[in-house]
Amino acid sequence: MPRKAAPSASQAARKAATTEPVVRFETVGMRYGRAPEVLKDVRFTLSPGSFHFLTGPSGAGKSSLLKLIYLAAQPSRGRVELFGHDVQAVPRQDQPFLRRRIGVVFQEFRLLDHLTAFDNVALPLRVAGQKPAAYREDVRELLSWVGLGQKLNAMPPALSGGEKQRLAIARAVVNRPELLIADEPTGNVDHEMALRILKLFIELNRLGTTVLIASHDRELVEASGMPVLKLNEGKLTRQRGADAA
Amino acid sequence: MSQPPLRPGSLLPRNRSRDFALHFVVAVLCFLACLAAVGALAADRAAQGWSRDIRGEATVQVIPRSGETGASAAARAAEVLAGVRGVSEAAALERDKAEALLRPWLGDAPLDDLPVPHLVAVRLDPAHPASGADLRRALTAAGVDGIVDDHDRWLEGVEQAATGVRAAVIALFLLMTAAAGAVIAFATRTGMAAAHDVVEVLHLTGARDDFIAGLFQVRYARLAAVSGLWGAGAAAAVAALVKVLGGGDGLTPALPLAWSDLLAVSPWPLVAATVAVVAARLTTMRLLREFE
């Protein structure tokens, strides 16, 4: 990882000092409009510094569950807590400050096609008010670390699927989030790159970041040996080594 | 390793065809507003000139006393009035000139038998003009009967017309400002719809509403300022052309244009940018509240 990825004193202190769950779901239900619930009575917690995989068949509700965590959706019932805050009670103007503590790798990448690879990765730092001079070297090193050091000025449409994936991951981790969520982060890369990405996530986790990865890649999940949350038809049916709610 | 860009890219994507249309509309609105402002200054100057002319003159109709001819009464009145403070000149109007004043109403009919009024034309001191009351008082003191017309009723009409022109220009300004605001608001709405994915990503990466609104404000303020410059420049060029082609008096002697009037276009790019900032912010903040 680039040098700036070392845990800050405040991050380490935070990890040591707090045992409050980073994420807590209490009997959470979620539906879109009047459709049937896509999540039913979901209960789980993610402790600080934990690493979990979220698995389940397509349509099981993995992406919906992740949306609740990164504040792109609200639960229909139950209670979702992030860093000790009930997300439904957080005023709109304070939500950005919670989001800045979360890094998200979207399944469809959600890169901005009109920005260079460099500017895409720097985006979370820009919206947090950092000046280009402050983040220039860090972003360059991070892009180099994910193998895109020669493509700083490339536009996303000119990148391959794997390169976009790595770019999306770099954007998610650039501000060293307390919680990293990744939705199928290895879906577009070969096995070797998938293992490299997994190593990146594990390294971030060692540095104190709580990690939750939704993945279909059974081989990768098995190889990691990390706890697994399994969703099936909206219900969290199996927790291998995962925190009990 | 390649080098990172020296300047960060614009977070909002550009749409050149839509931006060009917006540039054009805002520039036209500024052009019209600037022309209205220059025209208003010229009209105001003309009204002031007319007021000065009217205020600088008075007319006295002399009524001869028994045993006195009209001409001698008029001559006596002129002599009296010429000595009043605030009067530059007073002269009895000769009969043929008085008849000429009646021609527009009576045509070529012979006027020899008509009792043509005996008039005294009074030119007042422009710096300290005598009032109608001053003239009446002097005539009464000298034992001259006469009706003093200080042109007040005409002055009222001219001032009403000037006030009307000023009100029309203010209304035009408000209309142009509202139209520019509406155009910017519409452009912001379509811009946000087109950049929906971008706005969503900005939100999810922790951007505050203020930050996102600021992006739209800066974009449309710049666009409006540049359009305003074009519109104001074109209006100044047209006004300068009119002044040059119209000779020393500008467009016409009745609507005099001064070179300094061209400065009236200078605030418009700033006005356009300010309107754009307000319109873009109000629209963006409202849409962002509806966003999720």
Interface residues (C-beta under 8 A of the other chain):
Chain A: Y70 L71 A72 R92 Q93 P96 F97 R99 R100 V104 R110 L112 D113 H114 L115 T116 F118 D119 A122 L123 P124 R126 V127 A128 P132 R136 V139 R140 S144 G149 Q150 K151 L152 N153 R171
Chain B: M1 S2 Q3 P4 P5 R7 P8 G9 S10 L11 P13 R14 D197 V198 E200 V201 L202 H203 L204 T205 G206 A207 R208 D209 F211 R289 E292
